[in-house]
Amino acid sequence: ASAMNRLLGAVRRGARRALTTDGKKLPREMVSVMTYDSSGQSYAEMMREALREVPRQRLRPRLPQSPEERAVYDRIKEDRGALGASAGFAAVNEDGSLAGPWNAMVASPAIGSVVERLGRPCRHATTCPPDVSEIGVLAVAAKRRAQFAWFAHEKLALKHGVRPTTVADVKALAPDLRDATPPQQALYAYVRELDERHRVRDATHAAALRAFDGDERPLLDFVFTIGFYAQIAFLLDAFEVPLPPGLPLPFPEDPRE
């Protein structure tokens, strides 16, 4: 039995013992109030549901503690503040720590600063159209169920003109996308094939090049970008980076053991 089930069993046994005073049962109405809410759901069930909603977070919020951490923190805060605003969330938490993957970059500044620098051209200097880039990022996030990546980039994809039906199909990892433009469909097929086969067929590669009128540079930038966000997705998943408080998870999580 899981630790949660053992805890709930102990609560039930304790409750039953508590319902007896001097060998006399408490009134039925009081037992009902102590055991169930007005919807008929037991408080044990309510506790289980509440614990499922507790944000998972393995990496404690980090405020800069060295000049190296401060440099990374300030650079991310300046750049990602604008990105967070455009995606509809704050890049800085109420306690001053950074949201999403950026907290980890501060906690490991030597590598985090390099990763942060790579992310900047993936967003600001790519020759790949933004709608196509966001399709790739969402495909990477959906494949890995990276909660924060999907949360942030779904809004950016919609902002750059990706249709809601297309976004929904990417989330479901559908083989084909409804209402997608030909470049969106071609590059979605590209990232899915690369993710699943670890290779890209000649026909898929040729279709992606045609989407860019034969120009290799946007395709190179696309692959650099999805590779960067695959790295970010691993970080988000390994450390169970939470969403801002009160927001529903884009992907279901397995119950805690």
C-alpha positions in Angstrom: 0.0 0.0 0.0 1.2 3.5 -0.7 2.1 5.9 2.0 -1.1 7.9 1.2 -3.3 4.9 1.6 -1.7 4.0 4.9 -2.2 7.6 6.0 -5.9 7.5 5.0 -6.4 4.2 6.8 -4.9 5.6 10.0 -7.2 8.6 9.7 -10.3 6.4 9.3 -9.3 4.2 12.3 -8.6 7.2 14.4 -11.9 8.8 13.4 -13.8 5.6 14.4 -12.2 5.6 17.8 -12.9 9.3 18.2 -16.6 8.7 17.5 -17.0 7.0 20.9 -17.0 8.8 24.3 -17.5 6.8 27.5 -18.7 3.9 25.4 -21.5 5.8 23.8 -21.8 6.6 20.1 -22.0 10.2 19.1 -25.2 11.4 17.4 -25.5 10.3 13.8 -25.7 13.9 12.6 -22.3 14.6 14.2 -20.8 11.5 12.6 -22.0 12.6 9.3 -20.5 16.0 9.6 -17.2 14.6 10.7 -17.0 12.0 7.9 -18.7 13.5 4.8 -19.3 16.8 3.3 -22.7 17.9 1.9 -21.9 16.4 -1.5 -21.6 12.9 0.0 -17.8 12.9 -0.5 -15.8 11.6 2.4 -13.2 13.9 3.9 -10.6 11.1 3.2 -11.4 11.4 -0.5 -11.3 15.2 -0.3 -7.8 14.9 1.3 -6.6 12.6 -1.5 -7.9 15.0 -4.2 -6.4 18.0 -2.4 -3.0 16.4 -2.2 -3.1 15.6 -6.0 -3.4 19.3 -6.5 -0.4 20.2 -4.4 2.3 21.5 -6.8 5.2 19.2 -7.3 8.5 20.9 -6.9 11.8 19.2 -6.3 14.0 22.3 -6.6 13.6 24.9 -4.0 13.1 28.5 -5.1 16.5 30.1 -5.5 17.5 33.7 -4.9 21.0 34.7 -6.1 23.7 33.9 -3.6 26.8 34.7 -5.6 27.9 37.2 -8.3 27.6 34.4 -10.9 24.1 33.6 -9.8 23.2 37.3 -9.7 24.4 37.8 -13.3 22.3 35.0 -14.6 19.3 36.1 -12.5 19.4 39.7 -13.7 19.9 38.7 -17.4 17.0 36.3 -17.2 14.8 38.7 -15.4 15.3 41.4 -18.0 14.8 39.2 -21.0 12.2 36.7 -19.7 10.1 39.4 -18.0 9.0 40.5 -21.5 8.5 36.9 -22.6 6.4 36.0 -19.6 4.3 39.1 -20.1 3.6 38.1 -23.7 2.7 34.6 -22.6 0.5 35.8 -19.8 2.5 35.0 -16.7 5.0 36.6 -14.4 8.6 35.4 -14.8 9.4 36.4 -11.2 7.5 34.7 -8.3 6.2 36.6 -5.3 9.2 35.4 -3.3 11.6 36.9 -5.8 12.7 33.6 -7.3 12.3 32.9 -11.0 9.5 30.9 -12.5 9.7 27.9 -14.8 13.1 26.5 -15.9 14.9 29.8 -15.1 15.1 29.0 -11.3 17.3 26.0 -12.2 19.6 28.2 -14.4 20.3 30.4 -11.4 20.9 27.4 -9.1 23.5 26.1 -11.6 24.9 29.3 -13.1 28.0 27.9 -15.0 25.8 25.7 -17.2 22.6 27.7 -16.7 24.1 30.8 -18.1 25.1 29.0 -21.3 21.7 27.4 -21.7 20.1 30.8 -21.1 22.3 32.4 -23.8 21.3 29.6 -26.3 17.6 30.2 -25.7 17.9 33.9 -26.7 18.7 33.4 -30.4 16.2 30.6 -30.6 13.6 33.2 -29.8 15.0 36.4 -31.2 17.4 35.5 -34.0 15.8 32.5 -35.7 15.0 32.7 -39.4 12.2 30.1 -38.9 8.7 31.7 -38.8 7.4 32.1 -35.3 4.2 30.0 -35.9 6.3 27.1 -37.2 8.8 27.4 -34.3 6.0 27.3 -31.8 4.5 24.2 -33.4 7.9 22.5 -32.9 8.1 23.6 -29.3 4.6 22.4 -28.5 5.3 19.0 -30.2 8.4 18.6 -28.0 6.4 19.6 -24.9 3.5 17.3 -25.7 5.8 14.3 -26.3 7.4 14.8 -22.9 4.3 16.1 -21.1 6.4 19.1 -20.0 3.7 21.1 -18.1 5.4 24.5 -17.9 6.6 24.4 -21.5 3.1 23.7 -22.8 1.6 26.3 -20.5 3.9 29.0 -21.7 4.1 28.2 -25.4 0.5 27.4 -26.0 -0.3 31.1 -25.5 2.6 32.1 -27.8 1.5 29.7 -30.5 -2.0 31.2 -30.5 -0.5 34.7 -30.5 1.5 33.9 -33.6 -1.5 32.7 -35.5 -1.7 29.0 -34.9 -5.3 27.9 -34.9 -6.8 26.5 -31.6 -7.8 23.3 -33.4 -4.2 22.9 -34.6 -2.9 23.4 -31.0 -5.3 20.8 -29.7 -4.1 18.3 -32.3 -0.5 18.9 -31.4 -1.4 18.3 -27.7 -2.9 15.0 -28.6 0.1 14.1 -30.8 -2.3 13.5 -33.7 -0.7 12.3 -36.9 -2.2 15.2 -38.9 -3.1 18.7 -37.9 -6.5 20.3 -38.5 -6.4 23.8 -40.0 -2.6 23.9 -40.1 -0.7 25.7 -42.9 1.4 23.5 -45.2 4.7 24.7 -43.4 3.2 24.0 -40.0 2.1 20.5 -41.1 5.5 19.7 -42.8 7.6 20.8 -39.8 5.2 19.0 -37.3 5.8 15.8 -39.3 9.5 16.5 -39.1 9.8 16.9 -35.4 7.5 14.0 -34.7 9.5 11.7 -37.0 12.8 12.9 -35.5 11.4 12.3 -31.9 10.0 8.9 -32.7 12.6 7.4 -35.1 15.6 9.4 -34.1 16.0 9.9 -37.9 14.2 11.8 -40.6 13.2 10.2 -43.9 14.4 11.8 -47.1 10.8 12.6 -48.1 10.1 14.3 -44.8 13.3 16.3 -45.0 12.5 17.3 -48.6 9.0 18.4 -47.6 10.4 20.6 -44.8 12.9 22.2 -47.2 10.1 22.9 -49.6 8.2 24.7 -46.8 11.1 27.1 -46.6 11.5 27.4 -50.4 14.6 25.3 -50.3 16.4 27.4 -47.8 18.4 25.3 -45.3 18.9 28.0 -42.7 15.3 28.1 -41.3 15.3 24.3 -41.1 18.6 24.4 -39.2 17.2 27.0 -36.9 14.1 24.9 -36.4 16.2 21.9 -35.4 18.4 24.0 -33.0 15.2 25.3 -31.4 13.4 22.0 -30.9 16.7 20.6 -29.5 17.0 23.4 -27.0 13.4 23.0 -25.8 13.9 19.2 -25.5 16.6 20.0 -23.1 14.3 22.4 -21.2 11.6 19.8 -21.1 14.0 17.3 -19.5 14.8 19.9 -16.8 11.1 20.7 -16.2 10.2 17.0 -16.0 13.1 15.9 -13.8 12.5 18.6 -11.2 8.7 18.7 -11.6 8.7 22.4 -12.1 5.3 23.7 -11.1 2.9 26.1 -12.9 1.9 29.4 -11.3 -0.4 28.7 -8.3 -4.0 27.8 -9.0 -3.6 26.8 -12.7 -4.7 23.4 -14.0 -2.1 21.1 -15.4 -2.1 20.7 -19.2 -1.3 17.0 -18.9 -2.5 14.5 -16.3 0.0 13.3 -13.8 0.2 9.8 -12.3 -0.9 9.7 -8.7 1.9 10.0 -6.2 3.2 6.8 -4.6 
